[in-house]
């Protein structure tokens, strides 16, 4: 965990309260899912590319 110092904590808490903790959580989850999707898609495309190359050779 990151330890905040003094006013930084208050500022972050204030901004979180004004935005709503749910919004912050949903935003974080959305970003995580987006990054995971990009990773999965790149993995899938590379796997499919390898498969198609192998099938052409055989």
C-alpha positions as a Markdown table, in Angstrom:
| # | Residue | x | y | z |
|---|---|---|---|---|
| 1 | Unk | 0.0 | 0.0 | 0.0 |
| 2 | Unk | 1.1 | 3.6 | -0.7 |
| 3 | Unk | 1.4 | 5.8 | 2.4 |
| 4 | Unk | 0.2 | 9.3 | 1.7 |
| 5 | Unk | 1.6 | 12.3 | 3.5 |
| 6 | Unk | -0.7 | 14.9 | 5.1 |
| 7 | Unk | -2.6 | 17.1 | 2.7 |
| 8 | Unk | -2.3 | 14.6 | -0.2 |
| 9 | Unk | -4.5 | 12.2 | 1.7 |
| 10 | Unk | -7.1 | 14.8 | 2.4 |
| 11 | Unk | -7.1 | 16.0 | -1.2 |
| 12 | Unk | -7.5 | 12.5 | -2.6 |
| 13 | Unk | -10.3 | 11.7 | -0.1 |
| 14 | Unk | -12.1 | 14.9 | -1.0 |
| 15 | Unk | -11.8 | 14.2 | -4.8 |
| 16 | Unk | -13.0 | 10.7 | -4.2 |
| 17 | Unk | -16.0 | 11.8 | -2.2 |
| 18 | Unk | -17.0 | 14.4 | -4.7 |
| 19 | Unk | -16.6 | 11.9 | -7.6 |
| 20 | Unk | -18.2 | 9.1 | -5.7 |
| 21 | Unk | -16.3 | 6.0 | -4.6 |
| 22 | Unk | -18.4 | 3.8 | -6.9 |
| 23 | Unk | -17.4 | 5.8 | -10.0 |
| 24 | Unk | -13.8 | 5.5 | -9.0 |
| 25 | Unk | -14.1 | 1.7 | -8.5 |
| 26 | Unk | -16.0 | 1.2 | -11.8 |
| 27 | Unk | -13.4 | 3.4 | -13.6 |
| 28 | Unk | -10.6 | 1.3 | -12.2 |
| 29 | Unk | -12.3 | -2.0 | -13.1 |
| 30 | Unk | -13.0 | -0.7 | -16.6 |
| 31 | Unk | -9.4 | 0.3 | -17.2 |
| 32 | Unk | -8.2 | -3.1 | -15.9 |
| 33 | Unk | -10.7 | -5.0 | -18.2 |
| 34 | Unk | -9.6 | -2.8 | -21.2 |
| 35 | Unk | -6.0 | -3.6 | -20.6 |
| 36 | Unk | -6.7 | -7.3 | -20.2 |
| 37 | Unk | -8.7 | -7.4 | -23.4 |
| 38 | Unk | -5.9 | -5.8 | -25.3 |
| 39 | Unk | -3.5 | -8.4 | -23.9 |
| 40 | Unk | -5.8 | -11.3 | -24.7 |
| 41 | Unk | -6.5 | -10.0 | -28.2 |
| 42 | Unk | -2.8 | -9.6 | -29.0 |
| 43 | Unk | -2.1 | -13.1 | -27.6 |
| 44 | Unk | -5.0 | -14.6 | -29.7 |
| 45 | Unk | -3.9 | -12.9 | -32.9 |
| 46 | Unk | -0.3 | -14.1 | -32.4 |
| 47 | Unk | -1.6 | -17.7 | -31.7 |
| 48 | Unk | -3.9 | -17.6 | -34.7 |
| 49 | Unk | -1.1 | -16.2 | -36.9 |
| 50 | Unk | 1.2 | -19.1 | -35.8 |
| 51 | Unk | -1.6 | -21.7 | -36.4 |
| 52 | Unk | -2.3 | -20.4 | -39.9 |
| 53 | Unk | 1.4 | -20.3 | -40.8 |
| 54 | Unk | 1.8 | -23.9 | -39.6 |
| 55 | Unk | -1.3 | -25.1 | -41.5 |
| 56 | Unk | 0.0 | -23.5 | -44.7 |
| 57 | Unk | 3.4 | -25.3 | -44.3 |
| 58 | Unk | 1.8 | -28.7 | -43.7 |
